């Protein structure tokens, strides 16, 4: 029996920390044998749980790559919807008011992001071979955020037509992703993510604010 197997045997089937245990097991295997060579069954076996338990927490192997960020991303559409409702109540939407509020929301979200939220799949993508699937699954998540932004803009910036809303939303998401990549690559010396997000999105918000 290997050292890991002995640890797993002592640990037994994990309970409340199953998600974290699966994430740890996935990282170990991706580093040892590469992302493509590792299956969901391999991860479950290493974690000491049944294969079905893996799919209680993740819909696919690639979801493991987003453990740190998915809860935050999931909450953004609701934050945007709430901001749109508040603007309507205050009667300050339109004529750039929606974009000004969007800047506030984006910076508030960025302020909540900490280094521990950085997916290890991003910081260790060269070592784990996760780059391709990280990009593919990231694109799907970006589309969800773009849809939320288009919905927000349709409610708060009626002067923008459908095409303008689509382009504005896509540009903002791309800018935030670029800021996030720069922040991750900066390593321990990284400063404020909010400052990078502000720098990246400011030209877009100015352009569409008229």
C-alpha positions in Angstrom: 0.0 0.0 0.0 1.3 3.4 -0.9 1.7 6.3 1.5 -1.3 8.0 0.0 -3.4 4.9 0.2 -2.5 4.6 3.9 -3.6 8.2 4.5 -6.8 7.6 2.6 -7.5 4.4 4.6 -7.0 6.3 7.9 -9.1 9.2 6.7 -11.9 7.0 5.4 -14.8 8.4 3.4 -14.8 12.2 3.8 -18.0 13.9 4.9 -18.6 17.6 5.1 -15.3 18.4 3.3 -15.9 16.1 0.3 -15.8 18.9 -2.2 -12.4 20.1 -0.9 -11.1 16.6 -0.7 -12.1 16.0 -4.3 -10.4 19.2 -5.3 -7.2 18.2 -3.5 -7.3 14.8 -5.1 -7.8 16.3 -8.6 -4.8 18.6 -8.1 -2.6 15.8 -7.0 -3.5 13.7 -10.0 -3.3 16.5 -12.5 0.2 17.2 -11.3 1.2 13.6 -11.3 -0.2 12.4 -14.6 -1.8 15.4 -16.4 -5.3 16.7 -16.8 -6.2 14.7 -19.9 -5.0 11.4 -18.4 -7.1 11.8 -15.3 -10.7 10.8 -15.2 -13.5 11.6 -12.7 -13.3 8.0 -11.5 -9.5 8.5 -10.8 -10.3 11.6 -8.7 -13.0 9.9 -6.7 -10.8 6.9 -6.1 -7.9 9.1 -4.9 -10.3 11.1 -2.6 -11.7 7.9 -1.1 -15.3 8.3 -2.3 -17.6 6.6 -4.8 -17.6 7.8 -8.3 -21.2 8.9 -7.9 -20.1 11.2 -5.1 -18.0 13.1 -7.5 -21.1 14.0 -9.5 -22.9 15.1 -6.4 -20.6 18.1 -6.4 -19.5 18.5 -10.0 -21.3 18.0 -13.3 -18.1 17.3 -15.2 -14.4 16.9 -14.5 -13.7 20.4 -15.8 -15.9 21.9 -13.0 -13.1 21.1 -10.6 -11.0 23.8 -12.3 -13.4 26.5 -11.1 -14.0 25.5 -7.4 -12.7 28.8 -6.1 -14.5 31.1 -8.4 -17.8 29.4 -9.3 -19.7 30.5 -6.1 -18.7 34.2 -6.8 -19.6 34.0 -10.5 -23.0 32.5 -9.7 -23.9 35.5 -7.6 -23.1 38.2 -10.1 -26.3 38.0 -12.2 -28.4 38.5 -9.0 -26.2 41.5 -8.0 -26.8 43.1 -11.4 -30.5 42.5 -11.2 -30.7 44.1 -7.8 -28.7 47.1 -9.0 -31.1 47.5 -11.9 -34.1 47.4 -9.5 -32.5 50.0 -7.2 -31.7 52.3 -10.1 -35.3 52.1 -11.3 -36.6 52.9 -7.8 -34.3 55.9 -7.6 -35.2 56.9 -11.2 -31.6 57.5 -12.1 -31.2 54.9 -14.9 -30.4 56.0 -18.4 -28.0 58.7 -19.7 -25.0 56.9 -18.2 -26.5 56.3 -14.8 -26.6 52.6 -15.4 -23.0 52.5 -16.5 -21.9 54.5 -13.5 -23.7 52.0 -11.2 -22.2 49.1 -13.2 -18.7 50.5 -12.4 -19.6 50.5 -8.7 -20.9 47.0 -8.8 -17.9 45.7 -10.7 -15.4 47.3 -8.3 -17.4 46.0 -5.3 -17.2 42.5 -6.6 -13.5 42.8 -7.4 -12.9 43.9 -3.9 -14.2 40.7 -2.6 -11.8 38.5 -4.6 -8.9 37.2 -2.6 -5.8 35.2 -3.7 -7.4 32.1 -2.3 -10.2 32.4 -4.9 -7.7 32.0 -7.7 -8.3 28.6 -9.3 -5.1 26.6 -9.0 -5.9 25.4 -12.5 -5.1 28.9 -13.7 -2.0 29.5 -11.7 -0.7 26.0 -12.4 -2.0 25.5 -15.9 1.3 24.8 -17.5 2.2 22.1 -14.9 -1.3 20.5 -14.8 -2.2 20.7 -18.5 -5.5 22.4 -17.7 -5.1 25.3 -20.1 -7.3 24.1 -23.0 -10.3 23.0 -20.9 -9.8 26.1 -18.6 -10.3 28.3 -21.7 -13.2 26.3 -23.0 -15.1 26.2 -19.7 -14.2 29.8 -19.0 -15.9 30.8 -22.3 -19.1 29.2 -21.2 -19.0 31.1 -17.9 -18.2 34.3 -19.7 -21.4 33.9 -21.9 -23.5 33.6 -18.7 -22.1 36.9 -17.4 -22.5 38.6 -20.8 -26.2 37.6 -20.8 -26.6 39.1 -17.3 -24.8 42.3 -18.4 -27.0 42.6 -21.5 -30.1 42.2 -19.3 -28.8 44.8 -16.9 -28.0 47.3 -19.7 -31.4 46.8 -21.3 -33.0 47.9 -18.1 -30.7 50.7 -17.2 -29.4 52.2 -20.5 -32.4 52.2 -22.8 -30.6 54.6 -25.2 -28.3 51.7 -26.2 -29.7 49.5 -28.9 -29.4 45.7 -28.8 -26.2 45.5 -30.8 -24.6 48.2 -28.6 -25.6 46.3 -25.4 -24.2 43.1 -26.8 -20.9 44.7 -27.7 -20.6 46.6 -24.5 -21.3 43.5 -22.4 -18.8 41.4 -24.3 -16.2 44.1 -24.1 -16.7 44.5 -20.3 -16.4 40.7 -19.7 -13.2 40.6 -21.9 -11.7 43.5 -20.0 -12.5 41.9 -16.6 -11.0 38.6 -17.7 -7.8 40.4 -19.0 -7.5 42.2 -15.6 -8.0 38.9 -13.8 -5.3 37.3 -15.9 -2.9 40.1 -15.2 -3.7 39.9 -11.5 -3.1 36.1 -11.4 0.2 36.4 -13.3 1.5 39.1 -10.9 1.9 36.4 -8.2 2.5 37.3 -4.6 3.4 40.9 -5.5 -0.1 41.4 -6.9 -1.9 44.6 -5.9 -5.6 45.3 -6.0 -7.8 43.5 -8.5 -10.3 46.3 -8.3 -7.7 48.8 -9.6 -7.0 46.6 -12.6 -10.7 46.1 -13.3 -11.2 49.8 -13.1 -8.3 50.5 -15.5 -9.5 47.8 -17.9 -13.2 48.8 -18.0 -13.0 52.5 -17.8 -12.5 53.2 -21.5 -15.5 51.0 -22.3 -17.8 52.6 -19.8 -16.8 56.1 -21.0 -17.3 55.1 -24.6 -20.9 53.9 -24.0 -21.7 56.5 -21.5 -21.8 59.1 -24.2 
